[in-house]
């Protein structure tokens, strides 16, 4: 035991010395001082930023790019690897997108692509200036609405950290995570009006090992949405609201979707959201699977539907509501979920008639509702959950209506 302790201590000391040496050797590139960027909201930051990125990415020494305090206009930037050494972007300023949605020819604004060992940090913000696009004016005559940009895309990153930044008023999703492995979001702030359409806070698809920690999200759609192929996700300490809640799905909309597995959502607080924690799959569409999804230690404050499995998901009547979902759900738990609901449907588990939900657990559910629409309800269909601990309302005590109200 003594030898093992000495080995562990020695390795730890060597690692700390190595990291300290890397930090001491790291090169800092200031986009203003070295590359001529101007914080005047008229001069495009794109070229100085891309020039700084090219130099940093080609360096064999770890490099930090600095965007100092100030407000900058950025038309568009794709920051692409692979890079020769670890790279950081220290965002201290406020970077704004063009306000006119017609300025974008593709659905992206800032993109980080094919990078390993990357960190984005600082107290600054990416501001999508999406207010005009929320109205959707002119979409019938012009195609620009299909190109509304995501604020920041993280595509095919490995070992990455996003820390301390703000994502504000995106025209579409605020952050999109695709094909990443081991990426952490910590102390990130997302802010958009509650009526802003399709402005998910963080969307995750086909990624393994995503962590979202101590993050605050206010938006007009899902605070966090989890798409197909997501694996080994850990979401903890998130505050959500307004918005549509924390959602797995929607799943089953497209052919050849990859399985979802290993999702844990814990110690989160949702306030004034239209849903709490939910799993949603399209009715009558394509097959898929989702398993090992666990929600625990969740606080609900005036949430319309706190606990939800919706396998009749069909917004805007774009599917056959009388059809069953072809997505198989299994190994799901909702534990220690408490607080208040805005509507009587406190727990609603509507599973597929073709593939009933398997191995579902409800443990220590205590959610109160007081209003003119009657007592709190717990509705279940095509599922027989294991029930333990306190159940307020009584688990599965209310039949599901023949025509359930669609969720958004």
C-alpha positions in Angstrom: 0.0 0.0 0.0 2.9 2.4 0.9 4.5 1.7 -2.5 1.3 2.4 -4.4 0.8 5.6 -2.5 4.3 6.8 -3.4 3.7 5.9 -7.1 0.4 7.8 -7.1 2.0 10.8 -5.5 4.9 10.8 -7.9 2.7 10.5 -11.0 0.5 13.4 -9.6 3.6 15.6 -9.0 5.0 14.9 -12.5 1.6 15.6 -14.1 1.3 18.9 -12.2 4.8 19.9 -13.2 4.0 19.1 -16.9 0.8 21.2 -16.8 2.6 24.1 -15.2 5.4 23.9 -17.8 2.7 23.9 -20.6 1.1 27.0 -19.1 4.4 28.7 -18.7 5.3 28.0 -22.4 1.9 28.9 -23.8 1.8 31.6 -26.3 -0.9 34.4 -26.1 -2.3 36.0 -29.3 -4.4 39.2 -28.8 -6.7 39.7 -31.8 -6.6 43.5 -31.1 -2.9 44.1 -30.3 -1.5 41.7 -32.9 -4.1 41.2 -35.6 -5.8 44.7 -35.7 -9.3 43.8 -34.5 -11.4 46.8 -33.6 -14.2 46.9 -31.1 -16.4 49.4 -32.9 -19.4 47.3 -34.1 -18.5 48.3 -37.7 -15.3 46.4 -38.3 -15.7 42.7 -39.0 -13.8 40.6 -36.5 -13.7 37.6 -38.9 -10.3 38.1 -40.6 -8.4 39.0 -37.4 -9.9 36.0 -35.6 -9.2 33.6 -38.5 -5.7 34.9 -38.8 -5.1 34.4 -35.1 -6.6 30.9 -35.3 -4.4 30.0 -38.3 -1.3 30.9 -36.4 -2.4 29.3 -33.2 -3.5 26.1 -34.9 -0.3 25.7 -36.7 1.9 26.2 -33.6 3.5 23.3 -31.9 3.3 25.2 -28.6 0.0 25.5 -26.7 -1.6 28.8 -27.6 -4.3 31.1 -26.2 -6.2 33.5 -28.5 -7.5 36.5 -26.6 -10.6 38.5 -27.6 -10.3 41.3 -25.1 -13.1 43.4 -23.5 -15.2 45.4 -25.9 -18.1 44.9 -28.4 -17.2 43.4 -31.8 -19.1 42.6 -35.0 -18.5 39.1 -36.4 -20.0 38.1 -39.7 -19.1 34.4 -39.5 -16.2 32.2 -38.5 -15.3 28.6 -38.8 -12.4 27.7 -36.6 -11.1 24.4 -37.8 -8.5 21.8 -36.8 -6.8 19.5 -36.4 -4.3 21.7 -34.6 -0.7 20.8 -33.7 -1.0 21.6 -30.0 -3.7 22.4 -27.4 -5.5 25.6 -28.1 -7.6 28.0 -26.1 -9.9 30.9 -26.9 -10.3 33.4 -24.1 -13.4 35.4 -24.8 -13.6 38.5 -22.6 -15.5 40.7 -25.1 -19.1 40.7 -26.4 -19.2 39.3 -30.0 -22.3 40.2 -32.0 -23.8 38.5 -35.1 -25.4 40.5 -37.9 -29.0 41.3 -36.8 -30.4 40.7 -40.3 -31.2 37.0 -40.7 -30.9 37.3 -44.4 -27.1 37.8 -43.9 -26.7 34.1 -43.4 -26.6 31.6 -46.3 -26.2 28.5 -44.1 -27.4 27.7 -40.5 -24.2 28.5 -38.6 -22.4 31.5 -37.2 -19.4 30.5 -35.1 -18.2 26.9 -35.6 -15.4 24.9 -33.9 -14.6 21.9 -35.9 -12.3 18.8 -35.7 -10.2 20.0 -32.7 -8.6 18.0 -29.9 -7.7 19.5 -26.5 -9.6 22.7 -26.8 -10.9 25.2 -24.2 -13.3 28.1 -24.7 -13.5 30.3 -21.6 -13.8 33.8 -20.2 -16.5 36.2 -19.1 -17.6 37.2 -22.6 -20.6 36.5 -24.8 -21.7 35.3 -28.2 -24.8 37.5 -29.0 -26.8 36.2 -32.0 -29.0 39.3 -32.1 -32.0 37.1 -32.9 -34.9 39.4 -32.0 -35.8 40.2 -35.6 -35.8 36.5 -36.7 -38.2 35.5 -33.8 -41.0 37.2 -35.7 -40.5 34.9 -38.7 -41.6 37.8 -41.0 -41.1 37.1 -44.7 -40.4 33.4 -44.3 -43.2 32.6 -46.8 -41.5 34.6 -49.6 -37.9 34.0 -48.7 -35.8 31.0 -47.9 -33.7 32.7 -45.2 -35.7 31.1 -42.3 -34.2 27.7 -43.2 -30.7 29.2 -42.8 -31.2 30.8 -39.4 -27.8 30.3 -37.7 -27.0 28.4 -34.6 -24.9 30.6 -32.3 -22.0 28.2 -31.7 -21.5 24.8 -33.2 -19.1 22.3 -31.6 -18.5 19.6 -34.2 -16.2 16.6 -33.8 -14.3 17.9 -30.8 -12.3 15.6 -28.4 -11.4 16.6 -24.9 -12.9 20.1 -24.8 -14.1 22.5 -22.1 -16.5 25.4 -22.5 -16.5 27.5 -19.3 -17.9 30.8 -18.1 -19.2 32.2 -21.4 -22.7 33.5 -22.3 -24.7 32.6 -25.3 -27.4 35.2 -25.9 -30.4 35.6 -28.3 -29.5 33.1 -30.9 -31.6 33.0 -34.1 -31.8 29.2 -33.7 -30.1 26.8 -31.2 -27.7 28.5 -28.9 -25.2 25.6 -28.9 -25.1 22.5 -31.0 -22.9 19.5 -30.0 -22.3 16.9 -32.7 -19.9 14.0 -32.9 -18.0 15.1 -29.8 -16.2 13.0 -27.3 -15.5 14.2 -23.7 -16.7 17.8 -23.8 -17.8 19.7 -20.7 -19.9 22.8 -20.3 -19.5 24.5 -16.9 -20.9 27.8 -15.6 -22.3 28.6 -19.0 -25.2 31.1 -19.3 -27.9 30.9 -22.0 -30.4 33.7 -22.3 -33.2 34.3 -24.8 -36.9 35.4 -24.4 -39.5 32.9 -23.5 -41.3 33.4 -26.8 -38.2 32.9 -29.0 -38.9 29.9 -31.3 -36.5 26.9 -31.8 -33.9 28.5 -29.5 -32.8 25.4 -27.6 -30.1 26.1 -25.1 -27.8 23.2 -25.7 -28.6 20.4 -28.2 -26.5 17.2 -28.1 -26.4 14.6 -30.9 -24.2 11.6 -31.6 -21.8 12.5 -28.9 -20.2 10.5 -26.1 -19.2 11.8 -22.7 -20.9 15.3 -22.6 -21.1 17.0 -19.2 -23.2 20.1 -18.4 -22.5 21.4 -15.0 -23.8 24.4 -13.0 -25.3 26.1 -16.0 -28.2 28.6 -16.2 -30.5 28.4 -19.2 -33.4 30.7 -20.1 -34.9 30.3 -23.5 -38.0 29.8 -25.6 -37.5 26.1 -26.3 -35.8 23.1 -24.6 -33.2 24.2 -22.2 -31.3 21.0 -23.1 -32.3 18.7 -25.9 -30.8 15.3 -26.4 -30.9 13.8 -29.9 -30.1 10.4 -31.3 -26.7 8.8 -30.8 -26.1 10.6 -27.4 -24.3 8.4 -24.9 -22.9 8.8 -21.4 -24.3 12.3 -20.7 -24.1 13.8 -17.2 -26.3 16.9 -16.6 -26.1 18.3 -13.1 -26.8 21.6 -11.3 -28.6 23.1 -14.2 -31.3 25.8 -13.7 -33.8 25.9 -16.4 -36.6 28.4 -17.1 -38.3 29.8 -18.9 -38.3 27.1 -21.6 -39.7 23.7 -22.5 -37.6 21.8 -19.9 -34.8 19.1 -20.2 -35.7 16.7 -23.0 -34.5 13.5 -24.5 -35.7 13.7 -28.0 -37.6 14.1 -30.0 -36.6 10.6 -31.4 -37.9 8.6 -34.2 -38.5 11.4 -36.7 -35.8 10.2 -39.2 -34.6 6.8 -40.5 -31.4 5.2 -39.2 -31.2 7.1 -35.9 -28.6 5.9 -33.5 -29.4 4.6 -30.0 -29.5 6.8 -27.0 -28.1 5.4 -23.8 -26.6 6.4 -20.5 -28.3 9.7 -19.6 -28.2 11.1 -16.1 -29.9 14.3 -15.1 -29.5 15.3 -11.4 -29.7 18.2 -8.9 -31.5 20.5 -11.4 -34.1 23.1 -10.8 -36.8 24.0 -13.4 -39.0 27.1 -13.0 -42.0 28.2 -15.0 -41.3 25.7 -17.8 -43.9 24.0 -20.0 -42.3 20.6 -19.3 -40.0 19.3 -16.6 -37.9 16.2 -17.4 -39.2 14.3 -20.4 -38.6 11.8 -23.1 -40.4 12.4 -26.4 -40.7 10.2 -29.5 -42.7 10.8 -32.6 -45.9 8.8 -33.2 -46.0 6.6 -36.3 -42.5 7.3 -37.5 -39.1 5.4 -37.6 -37.7 2.8 -35.2 -35.1 3.4 -32.6 -34.1 2.7 -29.0 -33.3 4.7 -25.9 -32.2 3.2 -22.6 -30.6 3.8 -19.2 -32.1 7.3 -18.7 -32.2 8.5 -15.1 -33.6 11.7 -13.5 -33.1 12.3 -9.9 -33.0 15.0 -7.2 -35.0 17.5 -9.4 -36.9 20.5 -8.1 -39.9 21.8 -10.0 -41.3 25.3 -9.5 -44.7 26.0 -11.2 -43.9 23.5 -14.1 -46.8 22.6 -16.4 -46.0 18.9 -16.8 -43.1 18.0 -14.5 -42.6 14.3 -15.3 -43.3 13.2 -18.9 -42.8 10.3 -21.3 -44.6 11.3 -24.5 -44.6 8.6 -27.2 -47.4 10.5 -29.0 -45.2 13.5 -29.7 -46.7 15.2 -32.7 -46.4 19.0 -32.7 -48.3 20.9 -35.3 -50.2 17.8 -36.3 -47.3 16.7 -38.6 -47.9 12.9 -38.0 -50.7 10.4 -37.5 -51.8 10.8 -33.9 -53.6 7.4 -34.0 -50.3 5.6 -34.8 -47.9 4.2 -32.3 -44.3 5.1 -31.8 -41.7 2.7 -33.1 -39.0 3.8 -30.6 -38.4 1.3 -27.8 -37.8 2.8 -24.3 -36.3 0.9 -21.4 -34.5 1.3 -18.0 -35.8 4.6 -16.9 -36.0 6.1 -13.5 -37.5 9.2 -11.9 -36.4 9.6 -8.3 -36.8 12.3 -5.7 -38.6 14.7 -7.8 -40.5 17.4 -5.9 -42.0 20.8 -6.1 -45.1 22.4 -7.6 -47.0 22.0 -10.9 -48.9 24.6 -12.9 -51.3 22.1 -14.4 -52.9 18.9 -12.9 -51.0 16.4 -15.1 -48.1 16.1 -12.7 -46.9 12.7 -14.0 -47.7 11.5 -17.5 -46.2 8.3 -18.9 -47.7 7.7 -22.3 -45.7 4.8 -23.9 -46.0 3.0 -27.2 -48.7 0.4 -27.7 -46.3 -1.6 -29.9 -43.2 -1.3 -27.7 -44.4 -0.7 -24.1 -41.9 1.0 -21.8 -39.8 -1.5 -19.9 -38.2 -1.3 -16.4 -39.5 2.1 -15.4 -39.2 3.3 -11.8 -41.0 6.0 -9.9 -39.5 6.7 -6.5 -40.3 9.5 -4.1 -42.4 11.7 -6.3 -43.9 14.6 -4.4 -45.4 17.3 -6.6 -48.3 19.4 -5.5 -50.9 21.2 -7.7 -53.5 23.7 -6.5 -55.9 25.2 -9.0 -59.5 25.1 -10.4 -58.8 22.2 -12.7 -59.2 19.5 -10.1 -56.7 17.4 -8.2 -53.2 16.4 -9.3 -53.0 13.5 -11.7 -50.6 10.7 -12.4 -51.4 9.1 -15.8 -49.9 6.0 -17.3 -50.4 4.1 -20.5 -48.6 1.0 -21.8 -46.3 1.0 -18.8 -46.2 -0.7 -15.4 -43.7 1.2 -13.4 -42.0 -0.1 -10.2 -43.2 2.3 -7.5 -41.3 3.0 -4.3 -41.3 5.7 -1.6 -43.8 8.6 -1.4 -46.1 9.1 -4.4 -48.0 12.4 -4.5 -50.2 12.1 -6.5 -50.7 8.3 -6.3 -48.7 6.7 -9.1 -50.7 5.8 -12.3 -54.0 6.6 -10.5 -55.7 8.4 -13.5 -56.4 7.0 -16.9 -54.8 8.7 -19.9 -57.5 10.7 -21.9 -58.4 9.2 -25.4 -57.1 12.4 -27.0 -54.2 13.6 -24.9 -53.1 17.3 -25.3 -50.1 17.5 -27.6 -46.9 18.9 -26.0 -44.4 21.3 -27.6 
